[in-house]
Amino acid sequence: MMAEAADPAELARAGRFAEAVAAYEARYAEAERHFGPVHPITLTAGNDVGFGYVLAGQPARAIGILTRTLAAQRQVSGEKHRATITVMVNLAMALLNTSEAATAVKHLEVAIDLEREISGENDPRTLTTESNLAEAYLAANRIADGTRVHERVFHVRQRILGPDHRDTLTSAHNLGHAYEAGQNYPRAIEIYETTLAACDRVLGPDHVDTLSTRNNLAASYEMAGRITEAIALHERTLTDRRRVLGDAHIHTLNSANNLFVAYCTAERYTEAIALLEHTHAVCVRSLPSDHPTRQQIQQNLDMVRPR
């Protein structure tokens, strides 16, 4: 019998990504010892390790693991298998965190065709993969394609699930991101404001999705030149994320960085530097040196700190 260990999914949800990866690695090593390298349980554990590295901001390691796992999964299960599609999608998400958006698009276009064939056009799994494809299109600067796909998923979910379902609200949030990427800030703000009101009502003001929508609304205000509103919303989001998620959670660190940028835009440099110095200290304690968020905060701090 395999030994009980810390649940890596719970660790990841708590933002303890290094511990989550260690737990996934331990689970994979034990599966390999018990079942061998190409057993379905071992391949699932390998996929989980790769996904853990995506969450931990180490996409290069994720890509190596997921590429090997995908090749083995195809050999064991074939192309048209749920496990193969899952690994393919996770590999694409790892690629999105590098400069390989075009390659991610190719993987996701294959995955979405397989999902449609296996599960149907409007199956929840198909729609989730389609949302990932839309994000890949945006990352590859195919804004019109990304917006079109996000619009389709949003309207399908709204029709099937209703306007207040969590998946529909996620699609609305994603659609706001697409409009923002296309610099259609008035439309993005309209979508985000409507979605935020629904998230507050349905999920509650402290839910992770509500906080993410508020963060993105603040960013849209900023890009639209509404800097006072942006700062107020970024400050509230940072305060709430610190309270709900903790100071070291990746979402909290990103909120702090976003507020720093807004302070700089408003030429409030003393507050900006103090905020980022605190945030950098948290990053040093909680993130590896090659984590992209830590590197971004270090670069921003080097740029504004008096020499």
C-alpha positions, -999 to +999 in steps of 0.1 A: +000+000+000+013+035-009+020+057+021-002+087+030+014+120+024+005+157+023-021+165-004-003+184-031-035+199-045-043+214-011-008+228-008-011+243-043-044+259-035-028+275-004+000+290-026+026+267-011+039+257-046+074+245-036+059+221-011+032+210-036+059+201-062+079+182-036+047+162-027+039+156-063+075+144-069+073+120-039+040+106-052+055+101-087+086+083-073+065+060-052+042+052-081+072+044-103+086+021-076+053+002-072+040+001-108+068+009-132+075+039-155+046+034-180+018+023-157-013+046-160-010+056-123+027+065-128+019+085-160-009+104-141+016+112-113+041+124-139+014+147-154+007+160-119+044+168-113+045+188-146+014+207-136+029+214-102+059+230-119+036+251-140+020+264-108+054+269-092+065+292-121+091+267-134+078+261-170+111+248-184+110+219-159+073+214-165+079+212-203+106+185-200+085+163-177+052+168-197+068+162-231+082+128-218+048+120-202+029+129-233+050+106-255+046+077-230+008+084-226+003+083-264+021+050-266+002+034-237-033+049-243-034+063-278-041+098-290-079+097-284-078+091-247-088+114-219-054+111-201-035+119-233-056+150-239-050+161-202-013+159-206-014+177-239-033+206-224-010+209-194+020+209-218+004+237-237-001+257-205+035+252-196+045+265-231+023+295-226+046+305-197+076+307-220+079+323-254+063+293-271+028+305-275+026+294-311+035+258-301+010+259-273-017+269-299-008+239-320-012+215-290-045+230-280-059+230-315-052+192-316-067+188-281-099+207-289-105+186-320-101+155-299-123+168-271-151+177-297-149+142-312-149+124-278-171+146-257-191+168-280-191+205-289-205+219-257-192+194-231-177+212-200-143+197-207-145+208-243-154+243-232-125+244-207-100+234-234-115+259-257-110+286-231-073+276-228-070+278-266-084+313-265-058+324-240-031+308-262-044+328-291-042+360-271-006+351-259+003+345-296-011+380-305-040+365-324-064+388-306-094+385-330-092+347-327-089+347-289-118+371-286-140+351-309-134+319-290-139+335-256-172+350-269-184+316-281-176+299-248-192+327-228-225+326-248-226+287-247-221+286-209-245+315-203-272+296-223-266+261-208-255+270-172-271+304-167-255+338-160-246+332-124-228+298-127-192+299-117-180+287-151-201+314-168-185+341-146-151+327-154-159+330-191-171+366-186-138+374-168-119+358-197-138+378-222-129+410-204-093+399-207-097+395-244-112+429-248-084+443-227-058+426-249-074+442-279-072+476-262-110+479-261-109+492-225-144+506-224-158+472-233-134+454-209-144+477-181-181+471-188-176+433-188-155+434-156-178+457-137-208+434-145-189+403-137-175+417-104-210+426-093-222+390-100-191+375-083-197+396-052-233+384-051-229+348-060-194+338-047-188+365-021-163+394-019-135+372-006-137+344-032-105+340-053-125+346-086-140+378-072-105+390-062-091+382-096-119+400-114-114+431-092-077+430-099-083+429-136-109+457-134-083+478-117-058+471-145-084+481-171-091+514-152-054+521-152-050+514-189-080+536-197-063+565-178-086+562-147-056+561-124-074+572-091-100+545-094-073+520-104-052+527-073-082+525-049-092+492-064-057+478-064-053+489-027-085+471-017-075+440-037-041+438-021-055+443+014-081+415+008-056+391-008-032+395+021-061+388+045-076+359+026-045+343+009-016+355+030+013+378+022+034+352+003+006+338-021+015+344-057-018+363-063-009+386-033+026+393-047+011+401-081-014+425-066+015+443-048+034+446-080+003+459-098-002+485-071+034+495-074+030+502-111-001+522-105+017+543-078+045+549-103+020+560-129+006+585-104+042+596-094+038+584-059+073+570-058+079+569-020+049+547-015+058+526-046+094+519-033+083+511+002+056+487-011+080+469-034+108+466-009+084+448+014+072+426-015+107+418-026+116+406+009+085+383+009+096+370-025+131+362-013+116+342+016+090+323-004+100+319-040+130+304-058+154+329-074+143+319-110+106+324-103+092+349-129+073+369-103+103+373-081+125+383-111+099+409-122+097+424-088+135+425-085+137+442-119+111+468-109+128+475-076+162+479-093+146+504-117+132+527-091+153+523-060+177+553-054+213+544-061 
